[in-house]
Amino acid sequence: MNRKDLVPEFVRDAVGADESPTAAQNLETVLVALAETAGKQAPPRALRDRILAQATTGPMRFAPFFDQLAKFFDLGVDAVVRTLERAESESEWEAGPHPAIGLLHLEAGPAHATADAGYVRMPASFEWGCHRHTAVERVLILHGAYRESGGRVYRAGDIHEMEPGTEHSFTVLPEAPLLIALVLDGAIEMI
């Protein structure tokens, strides 16, 4: 399709745009001038508030992670959204190995059929002591951040993979609670 074809015929007629290069340049000059003078129009406040509310609450606040979570859990995006909808309900969470930790287990796809998979939440400033991994553990940070004993900070969007035999501790940063997606192929041993 020719760029000229994107312009309505009445506009081409109004500026005298025929097939000549001069007419095409005149048309482009007029369209640029119109675009520059049109200015930006803000959406109505109610519409803006409604869109922001939907994008920052419920599962949609994790929309940037949907594809990554689908790969992480070996699930489809629709299934991931359903797991995040479950996470909105307090009754879906169970107590973890420490009273401050919440767990939400889920059934991952075939690639992780034997793993413990789900979401883990911890309060801001929470400290998890030194432990050893007996198998691979993969973590995808969805909200908040933590500092590992080696000094590295993991933030939303980061993946942290621990190999069997590795040891570490971590502290949730004080700015926000931590929410992670977890796939754990074995156990951890507190040291």
N, C-alpha and C positions, 0 to 999 in steps of 0.2 A: 504494500500500500504506500502510495506517495504521501509525503507530509502535507502537501496541498489538499489532499482528499480528506484530511482530518478537520479542515476548516469548513464550516457550513457555507453553502453557495452564496447566501445573502451577504455574508461577510466579504467573500471574494468580490462580489459585484460592487459592494460599497466602496472598496478601496481600489477598484479597477484592476484586480489581479487576473491577468490572462496568463499565457504560457511564457511570456518573456522573462528573462533574468531580472530585469529592473522591476517588473511587477511583483515577482516573488520576493525581492528584497524589500519593496515597499510594504508588502503584506507582513513580512517578518518584523519590520520596524513598528508597524501599527500594533501587532500582537504583543510585542515586548513592552511597548508603552502602556497598553491596557493592563498587562499583568503587573507592571510596576505600580500603577495607580490604584489597582483594585484593593490593595492592603489585605491584612489578615483580619478575619472575623472570628472572634472567640465564640465557642459554642455557648448556648444558654447555660446558666449556672446549674440548673437542676439536672440537665443532661450530663454535664461534666461531673457533677457529684455522683450521679448514678453509675457512670462508667468507672470512675475511680473506686467507688465502693465495691463493685463487682470484681475489679482487678486486684484489690488488696485484701479481700476476705475469702474465706473458703478455699477450696482447691485451686481456684484460678490464680491465687497469689504465687503458686508454684508452676504456673504455665511455662515459664522459661526452662523448667527442668523436665517437662513431660517426656520429650524424646530421650533424654539422658536416663531418666528413671525406667523407661520402657526397656532400654538396652540393659541397664543395671540389673533389673529383676527378671529379664527375659519374658516380658509381658507386652501386650499391646497397649497403646496409649489409653484406650477406653478403660482397660482394666486398671491402669495406674490411676486414672482419675477416680475410679470407684474406691481404690484403696485410700486415696487422699480424702474422699468424702467420708469414709469410715473414721478417719483420723480426727474429723471434726466432732465426733461424738465421744464424750468423756467415758462412756460405758464400754467403749471398744478397747480402752487402754487397761493394762494390768501392771501391777507393781513389778519392778525390776529387782536385780540382785542387791540394790540399795534402795531405801525408802524414797529417795529423791528422784529415782530414775523411773520413767514410764516406758512400757514396751507395747507395741502393737504388732503382733505377728501376722504374716500373710503367706499365702501359698505362691511361691515364685514359679516361673516357667520351668520347662524341662532342663535347661542348663544348670539350674540350681535346685533341682528336685530334692536333694538330700540335705540342703543347707538350711540353716535357721535364717529366715529373711523377714524384714519388716522395718519399722520405724522405732527410733529410740529418742526420747527427749530427756533433757537434763536442765536444771536451773542455771542461771548465770552464776559464775564464780564457783561452780561445783568442781571438786577435785576428785579424780579417779586414780587410785593408787597404782603402783607398779604391778604389772601383770605380764604374763608370757602367753604368746599365741601358740597353740598346738597345731593349728591349721591356718589356711589363708582366711583373712578377714578383710573385707572391702567396705569402705564407708564413703558415702556421698553426702557432703554437708549441704543441707537445704536452708537452714536458718541459723544465725549465730556463728560462732567461731571458737576454736580451742587452740591452746598452745601445748604442743607435745614436749615431753621432757628434753628432747634434743634441741628445743628452741624454735622449731618451725611452727608457724601459725597456719592453720587450715581454716578457710572461710567458705561461705556459701558458693557452691559450684565446684569446689575442690573434691578430688577423690584421693583417699588415703588408703593404701593397700599395705597390710602387714603380712609378712611371710611367716611360715611356721618357724618357731624358735626365737622370734624377735620379742624383745621386752621393751616396755615403755610405760609412762604414765602421762596424764594430760590434765589440763585445767581449762574449764570453759571460761572464756573471756567475760568480764563483768558487764559488757554493754547489752547483752541479750541472752535469753535462754537458747539452748542448742537443740536443733532437730536434725537428725541424720537418718539416712536410709542405710540399712546394714544388710550384708550377706556374710554369714559366718559359717564356714565349712566344718568347724570343730569347736573345741572349747577354749576358754582362756583360764589360766591358773593365776590366782592372786599370789604375789610374792611377799 
